[in-house]
Amino acid sequence: MTKVAVMGGGSWGTAFANVVADAGAADVEVCGRRAELAEAISTRHENPDYLPGIALNPALAATADPAKALAGAEFAVVAVPSQSLRANLRAWAPHIAPGTVVVSLIKGVELGTSLRASEVIAQELDLPPERVAAVTGPNLAREIAERQPATAVVACPHEPTAVRFQHLCKSAYFRPYSATDLVGAELGGAVKNVIALAVGVAVGMGFGDNAKAALITRGLAETVRLAVALGADEHTLAGLAGMGDLVATCSSPLSRNRTFGEQLGKGFTVEQAIENTKQTAEGVKSSESILALARANGIDMPITEAVVGMIHHDLSPAEALQAFMARTAKPERYGV
């Protein structure tokens, strides 16, 4: 049977590993940083740190040894924060066999390089396009771990690779679609975190549904502008990897990025919001990388710019709102 190694024992890594185990077409092993957490997953069938109270598939194995997890794996699924991805890949590289397909669950952009996760993977491991894929979409980890119905996109420029992995993770409650637009799929997943931060700020400031709808819609417009400039198909952003993920992340209290934004909107400092949120909110650091990518390509992203100002340059939420509302009036056109 096909072996799938999931490198990362956080909430999304564990939830996705459980999806693959439930699908029943592969043997799955999670690799976590701490031996005690791996032991809990393997013997108690629970991840008490990230998904407490949720029963995992008894067939799901876990280890703290990357070499053991990757031994014989045909697919290595990476589920670590975007800013630690490169260092982890360097540690894992000796154990990744020739022919292994590396699948990213990461929704962020690397600081300093503004590279998407798939680009970092291809660069560090010297992999061809057919061996790098991503899973993205409206994927709130706890809901999926609870086996609530969900959809996703498996994206790879090499369609047979996307289709093969699609079948490995299709279960009674998890319906993946295949796609070849890896650029659009990844950028949709990364930028929506930044927009969710902005929506969270609006919620924290006490604003209602009009403000949320405006940020989601105009957030999609700036996502499309950037993605198309980098070679994506604009239709990708109208689907699960774009609008679907954006709506889920901006609307749900389960979203780390929205929750982080709410803290800022309520007047907490960035440091206090980090402490209160506990888990990684990818948009916090990726916002800088995404804005740098936009500026390098001459793309206007005012919501992203406001988020960067609030998180990294001491701009208050009230000042960010004033700057956004004072922008020059213009016609509304899709992607403009």
N, C-alpha and C positions, 0 to 999 in steps of 0.2 A: 504493500500500500504506500502511496505517496506520503512523504514526511514533510510537514510544515513546521518550521521553527519560528516562534514569535519572540522577537528580541525586545523585551520591555514588559515589565509586570505591573504597569500602572492600570488605571481604569479602562482605557480604550484598548490597550494591548491585551488585557485579560478578557474583556468582553468580546473582542474579535476572535481570540483564540477559542473561546467557548462557542462562537458561531461555527467555526470550522469543525470543531469536535462534534457539535450537534448535527452538522451536515453529513457526517459519517463517511466521507470519501477520503479522509486523510488521517494519519497519526499526527497529533499536535503536541508540541512541547514548548512551554513558555520559559524564557530565560529572564529571571529577575536579578536585581543587584544583591538582594539579601537572602541568605540560605533559609532563614526562618519563614520568610514569606513564601518561598518556593515550596517549603515543606507543608505549609498550610494549604496551598493550592493542591498539592499532590495527595495529601492524606485526609484533610478535612473538606476538600472540594469547595473551598471558599477563599476569597481574597479579603481578609479582614481589614486591611488598611485602606483599600480603595473601593471595594464593593461589598461592604459588610452586610450579612444577612441574605445574600444571594447564593443559591446552590448552583455550583458549576458542574459541568459534565464529569462524571467519575472517571472517564477515559482520559481527561486532560491531565497531562504530566507537567511538571515544572522542575527547574534546576537553577542553580546560581552559577553554573559552569558553562560559558559560551561554547567551548569546544564540544561538550556533550550535546548541547542543544542543536548545534549546527552539523554535527556528524550525520552524514547521509541525507541532509535536508535538500529537497528539490526546490523549495521556496523558503526564503528567509524574509520574514515580515518584520520591518523595523518600526518600532513604536516608542521612540524616545523624543525628548524636546529637540526642536530644530537646531538650537544653538549648541547642543552636545553631540549632534549626529556625526560630525566629522571625526571627532576623537574616538567615539565608539566604533566607527567603521574601521579605523586604523587598528584597533585592538582585535576586532573580529576577523579582519581580512585573512589571516593565516588559516582560519578554520572554514572559510567559505569555499566550497568545492567548485571546480570548473563546471560550468553549466547551470549552477544555481541561479534561479531568478530572484532578484531582490525587490520586494514590494514595500512601498512606503505607506504608512498610515499618517504621516506627518503633515500638518497644515500650517507651515511657516516658511519663512525665507531667511537665509543665513545672513547674519550681520557681517558687514565688511565686504562680502562678495555679491550680495543680493541674488544668490543662486537659489533656485528651488531645490527641494529635497532630492528629487530624481537627478538633478544636475550634480549635486554633491556626491551622490551614490555613484553615478557613472564616472565622475572624475577620480574619486578616491579608489575605486575598485577596478577602474579601467574596463568598464562593461559596455557592450554594444546595446543599441536601443531595445532589442528583443529580450534583454535580460533585466530591464528596469520597468517597474509598473507602480501604480498607486491605487489605493482604495480611498474614495472620498464620497461626500454627500451628506445628507442630514442624518448624522450618526451620533446622537447623544448616548454616551456609553452606558449609563445606568438603565435607560429604557431598553437598550438592546440586550444587556445582561439579564434583564427581567423577561426577555423573550417576547417583548412587544413587537408588533409588525414594523418593519423598517426596510428601506431600500438603500442602494448605494451604487456607485459607479466604479468599475474596475477599468482603469485606463492604461493603455500601453500602445506605443506607435505600431507595434507588431501585433496585429489583431489576434492571431492564434494564441499568443501568450495570454492576452486579456481574456479570451474565451475559456482557455484551460483553467485559469485561476477562478474565473467566474463560477464554473461548475463545482469547484472545490469548496466554495463558501456559500452556496445556495442551500438554504434550509427552509423549514416550514414557516419561519417568521422573518427570514432575511432574504430579500430578493435583490441580487446584484444585476446591473446592466453592464454590458461591455462597451468600450469606447476606444478610439485611437487618438483623441485629442488630449494628450498628456499635459500640454501647456495650459490649456483652458481649465482642465479639471483641477490641476494643482493651484493655479492662481485663484480660482473660485474659492477653494478651501482656505487659502491663506488670507485673502483680502477680507473675506466675511468676518474673520475674527476682529479685524480693525473696526469694521462697521458695527459689530456687536458691542465693542467698547463704547462707541459713540451713542448707540441706543441705550446702553446701560446708564451712561451719564445723564441722558435725557430723563430716563425713568427715575433716577436718583434725585434729580432736580424737581420732580413732581409733575413733569409734562405728560400729556396723554397720548392717545392713539394717533392723532394727526401728526405729531412730531415723530413718532416711531415710524409711521408709514412713509413720511418724507425721507427720513434717513435711510430706510431700507431701499426705497426706490432710487434715490439719488446715489446711494452706495453701490447699487447694482450698476448704475450708469458709469461710475468711475472704474468699477471692476472691468466692465466690458471694454472701456477705452484702453486700459492697460493691457488686457489680455490680447485684444486684437492687434495692438501695436507689436506684440511679441510673437505673433503668428498663430494665435488661437482662432478657432471658429466661434463667432459670436453666438451661435445657437447653443453651444455647450453651456454658456452662462444663463440661458433661459431654462435649463434643465436641472437635474438633481444636484450636480456639482456646483451650480451657480445659485440660482434662485432658491432651490430646495434647501441647500445648506444654509444660505443666508437667512431665510425665514426661521428655520429651526433654532439657529444660534442666537438670533436677535430676539426671539419670542420667549425662549424657555428660561426659567430660573435655574435650570440645571447647567446652563452654559457658564463656563468659567469666565469667559471674556465679558459677557453681559454683566455677570455678578461683580467683576472687577470694576467695570464702568460705573455701576450703581454706587459702589463705595466712593468713587471720585465725585459723583454727582451729589452725594450726601455731605461732602466736605472733608472726607478723609484724605490724607496725603497718599502719595504713591506707595511709600514704605508701609503705611498702615494697611492699605488695600492688599499689598503682597502678603502681609502677615494674616489678614483676615481670610483671604481667598485660599491659602494653603497650597493648592496645586498650581501647576504652570498654566498661565493664560498666555497662549502663543502670541496673541496680537500685541502684547506689551512691548516685546523686543522686535518682533517682525515689522511693526509699524514703521520703524526707522528704515529698515531694509527696503520695504515696499515703496516708501516715499523716495528713497534714493534711486530705486529702479525707475520710478515714474519720471523723476526729474531728468535722469539720463536719457530718457526716450521722449522728452518734451510733452509729457502727459499731465494734465491738470487733475489733481485729486484733492479737492478742498476738504472733504471729511477726513481723509487720512492725514492731511496736513494739520487739521485741528487736533486730532488725537495725538499726534506727535508733539504738538505744542503743549498739550495738557500733561502728558506723561514725562516728557523729556526737557521741557523748557519753561516750566512754571507758569504756563498760561492757565488762568482760572477757567472753569466751565462757563461762567457768565461771559468772559471775554471771548472764548471760542465761539459761543453762540452769536454774540454780537458781530464778530467778524464774518461768520457764515451768512447771516441774514443780510449783511450789508453788501454782499457781492453784487456785481452789476447784473441787472435784469437781462434775460436772454430767452429765446424761444426754447421750448422743450422738444428735443428730438432724441430718439433712442440712441444711447451711447454717447450723448453729447453733454 
